[in-house]
């Protein structure tokens, strides 16, 4: 039980970190933020998929939105020429980021953290 609580606390801390990273990315447009986000999302996935806790099962649909949309961002960025993000790619990335932000908000509400 204590391990589950520690995992949940760690996940919530990562969720808060991801929220800050999303905000920073929207505020600054600094693409280097994606590197930090990648580490955060991977650790969230590891914690969530390594647990049988009901809380993690409850948030699974929103977590999947986060994971899938981040994977799509990476896929779009890999297709850009010389790292130059054109208008179409930027529109797609922004949509994926908004989807992630909404999912983070849903999880925050489910956990009663807002």
Residue pairs with C-beta under 8 A, 6 or more apart in sequence:
4 51
4 53
4 55
7 47
7 50
7 51
7 53
7 56
8 53
8 55
8 56
10 47
11 44
11 47
11 48
11 56
12 111
12 113
14 40
14 43
14 44
14 47
15 44
15 104
15 107
15 108
17 40
18 37
18 40
18 41
18 44
18 66
18 100
18 104
19 101
19 104
19 108
21 33
21 36
21 37
21 40
22 37
22 97
22 100
22 101
22 104
24 30
24 33
25 33
25 34
25 37
25 97
26 97
31 77
31 83
31 85
34 73
34 74
34 77
37 70
38 70
38 74
41 66
41 67
41 70
44 63
44 66
44 67
45 63
45 67
47 56
48 56
48 59
48 60
48 63
55 111
56 63
58 110
59 106
59 107
59 110
59 111
62 103
62 104
62 106
62 107
62 110
63 103
63 107
65 99
65 100
65 102
65 103
66 100
66 103
66 104
69 96
69 97
69 99
69 100
69 103
70 96
70 100
72 92
72 96
73 93
73 96
73 97
76 89
76 92
76 93
76 96
77 85
77 89
77 93
79 89
80 86
80 89
85 93
105 114
108 114
